[in-house]
Amino acid sequence: MKIAFLGPEASFTQLTATQLFPNDELIPKTNILDCFLAVQNNEVDKAVVPLENSIEGTVSMTLDYLYQTPEIKIEAEAVMPIAHHLMIHPGQENQDSIEKIYSHPQALAQSFHFLNKNYPDVPKQDFASTAAAAKRVSENPERKIAAVANKFAAELYGLKILNENIHDVEENHTRFIIISKTENSYENHLDNIGKKTAMLITLPQDHAGGLHQVLSVFAWRNMNLSKIESRTLKTRLGNYFFFVTVVGGWDDVLYINSVDELRAIGAEVKVLGNYKEYLLKS
């Protein structure tokens, strides 16, 4: 199979895709939209994209494209521990002379306290990805620059790690999803830590008690919501859709009928899938 992932090579998304699809062809894409379009246009069978980080929160673009591509489903979810390291070109031996640090804005934010304490006067510059930042350092051996990236990036681009595990919070995890046009077709030998059902819900109109009316559908059935997040419909102020995940399987008749009740009160519902959640290694 062909599997798209948010690139470039050595990104955390590639590390995730490698564990989920060890024997398939992995194809890097420049951004999340390109991953969705590759699936939508049948260029690939599936794609792996980030959904949420435990420190920085939800990746809003992923939610937006799940809403905008009605034929695309979620097949599985995978959680990966995230570890950031500070690295330089091996030709630059003096770490005190670093003049600029590159990385993805989330990686810089997740390592803020370490960088602020140890490199308070060194400019930090946002980059498209942690891997791209590491590549920039490798291509400029004469410059006194550093990158915040993962160990795979250091190995791929031949960089020297100055400081390991510089992230501020030990429990730093990112949640990734496998997207495709099918449901429940992904199976793996990896550790399965549970099942979820995800859906997108659009209220019939903006009125007092509208969200309460939707949530009551889940409440009286004792359905455990692990996440509910609103995103603007980009039409006008006050118009939102909600991303909701329900813990557990979808075999209970009460669960199945919840979608019918939501639609009966005028809500639009897109069920993204009932799928397994896996735990990966960093």
C-alpha positions, 0 to 999 in steps of 0.5 A, a space after each residue: 500500500 501507499 501511505 502518505 504522511 506529514 513530512 519531511 523525512 525524520 518527522 515525528 509523523 514518519 516515526 509514527 507511520 513507520 511503526 504503523 506501516 513497517 512494510 508499506 511505501 511511505 510518501 512524505 507530504 508538505 502539509 496536512 492538506 496535501 495528506 487529505 488530498 492524496 487520500 481524497 484523490 486516490 493517490 494513496 491508500 491511507 495517510 497519517 496526520 497529527 491530531 493532538 499534542 498533550 501540551 500544545 493541544 489540538 491540531 486545528 487544521 486536521 479537524 477542519 479537513 476532517 469536516 471539509 472532506 466528508 468521504 474521509 474516515 478515521 481508521 485508527 489512532 496512535 499515541 507516541 511519546 515525544 522527546 526533543 533534543 538540541 543538536 548541532 553540526 559535528 563540525 561546531 564543537 563549541 555549544 556556547 557559540 550558538 547564534 540561532 536555534 531552529 525548530 517547529 513552533 510547537 517543539 520550541 514551545 514544548 522546550 521553552 523553559 530549557 531554551 530560555 534558561 540555557 540560551 536566553 539570548 539566542 534567537 529562536 526561529 520557527 521552521 516548517 518541521 523539526 526534521 526540516 530544521 535538522 536538515 538546515 543545520 546539516 546543510 550549513 556546517 559553517 554556521 553556528 546554528 542548532 536545531 530542536 528535533 528527534 534522534 532519528 533526525 540527528 541520525 539521518 542528517 549526521 548531527 551531534 546531540 548536545 542536550 537530550 530530552 529538553 522538553 519541559 514536560 515529561 508526559 509529552 505525547 502526540 496523538 496521530 490518526 490514520 485516515 482513509 476512505 474506509 472504516 475499521 480496516 486497520 489491524 496491527 500487532 501493536 499494543 491496543 489500549 482501547 477503542 473510540 468512536 469519533 464524530 463531527 456534530 453541527 448544531 441546527 442553529 445557534 440558540 440557547 441550550 443547543 449544546 446542552 441538548 446535544 450533550 444530553 443525548 450522550 449523558 442519559 446513555 452514560 456515554 463517556 466523552 473523552 473529547 469535545 472541541 468546537 471549531 468555527 464553520 468559517 461562515 460567520 461568528 457563532 457558527 461552529 461544529 463539534 469534534 466529539 470522541 466517545 470511549 468504547 465500542 459501538 455495539 450497545 443499541 443505546 449508542 447506535 440510537 444516539 446518532 438517530 436522536 442527534 439527527 432527530 433534534 436537527 443536528 448534522 452528524 458525520 460518524 468518522 469511525 469506530 476504531 482502535 487506539 495504539 500505543 507506540 514507542 518513541 
